[in-house]
Amino acid sequence: MMNYWWLIALSISTGVAGQTSIKIGVSQPHAVQQSSGLWSLVGLIFQSPWVLLGLTLYAVGAVAWIAVLTRLELSYAYPLLALNFVLITLTSRLILGESVPTMRWLGLAVICVGIVIVSRSAQQ
């Protein structure tokens, strides 16, 4: 099991970086003006280096995740992806400067407890 943590970490970290990159890309002033319809969103995707970077990071994460699934049970591996919620919120607060209410932090604490319980279930 321990041999696969790096694949899980790669999948999670590229997912978080991808989400953050896409958010930065679509938050640019010109992007907000372009997002009025489907074709303008498609155009935004191909014109924004941030969005393209985010999608590339997602692709790397997807490959890592496929590697995880070839080695671990889905019922064990999938709940570990809940770390995405925690890390996205931290990134949103620290990098994007978003406000995070107390109740959301409490919810993330509950998620962390669940992740610990799931990770310990592999030892049984």
C-alpha beads as a LAMMPS data file, in Angstrom:
LAMMPS data file: protein, C-alpha beads

124 atoms
123 bonds

1 atom types
1 bond types

-500.0 500.0 xlo xhi
-500.0 500.0 ylo yhi
-500.0 500.0 zlo zhi

Masses

1 110.0

Atoms # bond

1 1 1 0.000 0.000 0.000
2 1 1 2.711 2.477 0.943
3 1 1 4.217 2.190 -2.546
4 1 1 1.161 3.862 -4.056
5 1 1 0.908 6.965 -1.883
6 1 1 2.986 8.946 -4.337
7 1 1 0.498 8.194 -7.129
8 1 1 -2.400 9.298 -4.934
9 1 1 -0.467 12.447 -3.972
10 1 1 0.303 13.156 -7.635
11 1 1 -3.344 12.787 -8.600
12 1 1 -4.513 15.018 -5.758
13 1 1 -1.848 17.695 -6.195
14 1 1 -2.331 17.977 -9.954
15 1 1 -6.090 18.159 -9.421
16 1 1 -5.708 21.009 -6.944
17 1 1 -3.173 22.808 -9.133
18 1 1 -5.402 22.287 -12.165
19 1 1 -8.477 23.720 -10.430
20 1 1 -6.489 26.698 -9.193
21 1 1 -4.993 27.345 -12.609
22 1 1 -8.379 27.184 -14.307
23 1 1 -9.861 29.567 -11.724
24 1 1 -7.029 32.036 -12.323
25 1 1 -7.575 31.740 -16.076
26 1 1 -11.316 32.316 -15.989
27 1 1 -10.968 35.169 -13.488
28 1 1 -8.975 37.342 -15.878
29 1 1 -10.890 40.490 -16.920
30 1 1 -11.090 39.466 -20.590
31 1 1 -12.294 35.987 -19.624
32 1 1 -15.331 37.288 -17.747
33 1 1 -16.411 39.230 -20.834
34 1 1 -15.922 36.187 -23.091
35 1 1 -17.888 33.678 -21.040
36 1 1 -21.345 34.595 -22.312
37 1 1 -21.978 31.447 -24.373
38 1 1 -20.770 27.954 -25.166
39 1 1 -18.553 28.928 -28.083
40 1 1 -17.056 31.829 -26.209
41 1 1 -16.172 29.438 -23.375
42 1 1 -14.524 27.078 -25.860
43 1 1 -12.603 30.041 -27.243
44 1 1 -11.576 31.025 -23.734
45 1 1 -10.196 27.551 -23.121
46 1 1 -7.924 27.734 -26.146
47 1 1 -6.891 31.351 -25.608
48 1 1 -6.023 31.164 -21.918
49 1 1 -2.652 29.684 -21.018
50 1 1 -3.894 29.295 -17.428
51 1 1 -6.902 27.230 -18.473
52 1 1 -4.771 25.109 -20.814
53 1 1 -2.278 24.543 -18.005
54 1 1 -5.108 23.515 -15.696
55 1 1 -6.454 21.010 -18.216
56 1 1 -2.959 19.606 -18.745
57 1 1 -2.543 19.169 -15.004
58 1 1 -5.889 17.373 -14.929
59 1 1 -4.647 15.011 -17.635
60 1 1 -1.554 14.179 -15.586
61 1 1 -3.753 13.617 -12.552
62 1 1 -6.072 11.341 -14.527
63 1 1 -3.156 9.169 -15.639
64 1 1 -1.901 8.962 -12.055
65 1 1 -5.399 8.072 -10.875
66 1 1 -5.698 5.294 -13.442
67 1 1 -2.407 3.920 -12.129
68 1 1 -3.817 4.061 -8.590
69 1 1 -6.941 2.171 -9.622
70 1 1 -4.895 -0.601 -11.194
71 1 1 -3.298 -1.214 -7.797
72 1 1 -5.879 -0.404 -5.111
73 1 1 -9.526 -1.089 -4.407
74 1 1 -11.782 1.749 -5.504
75 1 1 -13.615 1.754 -2.166
76 1 1 -10.304 2.454 -0.426
77 1 1 -8.692 4.829 -2.911
78 1 1 -11.612 7.054 -3.842
79 1 1 -12.348 8.522 -0.391
80 1 1 -8.730 9.709 -0.247
81 1 1 -9.601 12.126 -3.057
82 1 1 -11.600 14.045 -0.458
83 1 1 -8.267 15.704 0.308
84 1 1 -9.019 17.728 -2.819
85 1 1 -11.762 19.553 -0.883
86 1 1 -9.373 20.409 1.914
87 1 1 -6.478 21.481 -0.290
88 1 1 -8.672 23.455 -2.691
89 1 1 -10.078 25.417 0.230
90 1 1 -6.597 26.119 1.602
91 1 1 -5.415 27.163 -1.854
92 1 1 -8.489 29.326 -2.367
93 1 1 -7.793 31.106 0.901
94 1 1 -4.015 31.397 0.713
95 1 1 -3.423 31.929 -3.009
96 1 1 -6.680 33.348 -4.351
97 1 1 -7.542 35.340 -1.220
98 1 1 -11.068 33.971 -0.983
99 1 1 -13.014 34.194 2.249
100 1 1 -13.738 30.872 3.951
101 1 1 -16.456 30.846 6.623
102 1 1 -16.025 28.986 9.909
103 1 1 -18.668 26.389 9.058
104 1 1 -16.738 25.419 5.935
105 1 1 -13.581 24.940 8.026
106 1 1 -15.563 22.709 10.395
107 1 1 -16.832 20.672 7.462
108 1 1 -13.288 20.248 6.216
109 1 1 -12.240 19.019 9.663
110 1 1 -14.937 16.345 9.432
111 1 1 -13.613 15.368 5.995
112 1 1 -10.104 15.041 7.454
113 1 1 -11.381 12.725 10.183
114 1 1 -13.064 10.596 7.528
115 1 1 -9.866 10.419 5.476
116 1 1 -7.920 9.231 8.535
117 1 1 -10.521 6.536 9.223
118 1 1 -10.442 5.333 5.613
119 1 1 -6.645 5.319 5.469
120 1 1 -6.446 3.262 8.646
121 1 1 -8.914 0.716 7.265
122 1 1 -6.208 -0.621 4.935
123 1 1 -4.181 -1.735 7.950
124 1 1 -6.884 -4.109 9.146

Bonds

1 1 1 2
2 1 2 3
3 1 3 4
4 1 4 5
5 1 5 6
6 1 6 7
7 1 7 8
8 1 8 9
9 1 9 10
10 1 10 11
11 1 11 12
12 1 12 13
13 1 13 14
14 1 14 15
15 1 15 16
16 1 16 17
17 1 17 18
18 1 18 19
19 1 19 20
20 1 20 21
21 1 21 22
22 1 22 23
23 1 23 24
24 1 24 25
25 1 25 26
26 1 26 27
27 1 27 28
28 1 28 29
29 1 29 30
30 1 30 31
31 1 31 32
32 1 32 33
33 1 33 34
34 1 34 35
35 1 35 36
36 1 36 37
37 1 37 38
38 1 38 39
39 1 39 40
40 1 40 41
41 1 41 42
42 1 42 43
43 1 43 44
44 1 44 45
45 1 45 46
46 1 46 47
47 1 47 48
48 1 48 49
49 1 49 50
50 1 50 51
51 1 51 52
52 1 52 53
53 1 53 54
54 1 54 55
55 1 55 56
56 1 56 57
57 1 57 58
58 1 58 59
59 1 59 60
60 1 60 61
61 1 61 62
62 1 62 63
63 1 63 64
64 1 64 65
65 1 65 66
66 1 66 67
67 1 67 68
68 1 68 69
69 1 69 70
70 1 70 71
71 1 71 72
72 1 72 73
73 1 73 74
74 1 74 75
75 1 75 76
76 1 76 77
77 1 77 78
78 1 78 79
79 1 79 80
80 1 80 81
81 1 81 82
82 1 82 83
83 1 83 84
84 1 84 85
85 1 85 86
86 1 86 87
87 1 87 88
88 1 88 89
89 1 89 90
90 1 90 91
91 1 91 92
92 1 92 93
93 1 93 94
94 1 94 95
95 1 95 96
96 1 96 97
97 1 97 98
98 1 98 99
99 1 99 100
100 1 100 101
101 1 101 102
102 1 102 103
103 1 103 104
104 1 104 105
105 1 105 106
106 1 106 107
107 1 107 108
108 1 108 109
109 1 109 110
110 1 110 111
111 1 111 112
112 1 112 113
113 1 113 114
114 1 114 115
115 1 115 116
116 1 116 117
117 1 117 118
118 1 118 119
119 1 119 120
120 1 120 121
121 1 121 122
122 1 122 123
123 1 123 124
